[in-house]
Amino acid sequence: MQKTFELRGEYIALCDLLKICGVADSGGAAKHLVAEGGIAVDGQQELRKTCKIRPGSRVSGTGFAIDVVAAGD
């Protein structure tokens, strides 16, 4: 699954992004996915659940990739 997410603010927390984009069914499931090491931000494993995701970032894991762009781009 390849998605583009339009960010309407300065940043979004990693867990919130995973939940909004449908990668995780709930916030708890998103936190579990991150804690297990199944998420990469810009190609680097990310273990911080509240990592600030900004425009230009790429969040990926098994079977999905999300490109974050600024709203209006």
C-alpha positions, -999 to 999 in steps of 0.1 A, spaced: 0 0 0 14 34 -11 -2 65 4 3 102 5 -7 121 37 -13 158 36 -2 174 68 -21 205 78 2 215 107 39 215 116 40 178 125 20 148 135 30 121 161 40 88 145 13 68 162 -14 92 152 -2 90 115 -4 52 116 -39 53 130 -52 79 106 -38 62 76 -53 29 85 -20 10 92 -32 4 128 -67 -1 140 -62 19 172 -37 40 190 -27 11 211 -21 -11 181 0 17 166 21 20 197 27 -18 197 38 -18 161 63 10 168 76 -7 200 82 -39 181 105 -21 157 83 -26 127 83 11 115 110 31 97 111 68 92 132 79 62 147 45 61 158 43 98 141 22 124 120 43 147 111 32 182 97 65 196 59 64 195 55 102 195 83 109 170 74 141 152 67 134 115 70 164 93 65 172 56 90 154 34 92 123 57 85 88 45 71 63 70 72 26 60 68 -9 73 59 -43 60 34 -38 32 31 0 33 47 33 27 34 68 36 48 99 20 40 130 41 35 163 23 25 197 34 -12 204 27 -16 223 -6 16 208 -22 
